[in-house]
Amino acid sequence: MSRIAKGRTVTCEECYFGRNLLCALALDEACATFRPDTPEGLRPPRQMHFVFRQERRRQAAWAFPTAQEQAALHA
């Protein structure tokens, strides 16, 4: 049988399509198109949220010496 995230078994009697006589399947268990019947009606399945990473520092931990610093080292 199909299960929802909480581990509870779902049935065709709880499905939006089954309750509104829109299901044409004669199965003993909920199918892959199961959608819970809510007072708001048919809602799309929940999607994962996209979380942006924080920008990393653009400054390098080290840098090559400038031309002036190199000249001072060799003078």
C-alpha positions in Angstrom: 0.0 0.0 0.0 1.1 3.6 -0.5 2.3 5.6 2.5 2.5 9.2 3.2 5.5 10.8 4.9 4.3 10.2 8.4 4.2 6.4 7.7 0.4 6.2 7.8 -1.2 3.9 5.1 -3.4 5.8 2.7 -6.5 4.4 0.9 -8.5 5.2 -2.1 -11.3 6.5 0.1 -9.0 9.3 1.2 -8.1 10.2 -2.4 -9.4 13.4 -4.1 -10.1 11.4 -7.3 -11.9 8.6 -5.5 -14.1 10.8 -3.5 -15.1 13.0 -6.5 -15.8 9.9 -8.7 -12.9 10.8 -11.0 -10.9 7.6 -10.6 -11.3 5.0 -13.3 -9.0 2.4 -11.6 -10.3 -0.6 -9.7 -7.4 -1.2 -7.3 -7.3 -2.5 -3.7 -4.7 0.1 -2.7 -3.9 3.7 -3.4 -2.1 4.3 -6.8 0.8 6.6 -7.7 -1.6 9.4 -8.5 -3.0 9.6 -5.0 -3.8 13.1 -3.8 -5.3 13.8 -0.4 -8.8 15.3 -0.5 -8.7 18.6 1.4 -11.3 21.3 1.9 -9.4 23.5 -0.5 -9.7 20.9 -3.2 -7.0 19.5 -5.4 -3.5 20.9 -4.6 -0.2 20.0 -6.3 2.2 17.8 -4.4 4.7 19.7 -2.2 8.0 20.5 -3.8 11.4 20.8 -2.2 12.5 24.3 -1.3 15.5 25.7 -2.9 17.9 27.3 -0.4 20.7 29.6 -1.6 24.1 29.2 -0.1 25.7 32.2 1.5 28.2 33.8 -0.7 31.7 32.7 0.0 34.4 35.3 0.6 35.9 36.5 -2.6 39.2 37.4 -1.0 41.9 34.8 -1.2 43.7 33.7 1.9 47.0 34.7 0.3 48.0 36.7 -2.7 51.1 37.2 -4.8 53.1 40.3 -3.9 52.6 43.3 -6.1 55.3 44.5 -8.4 56.3 47.2 -6.0 56.7 44.7 -3.1 58.8 42.3 -5.3 61.0 45.2 -6.3 61.5 46.2 -2.7 62.5 42.6 -1.8 65.2 42.4 -4.5 66.5 46.0 -4.1 
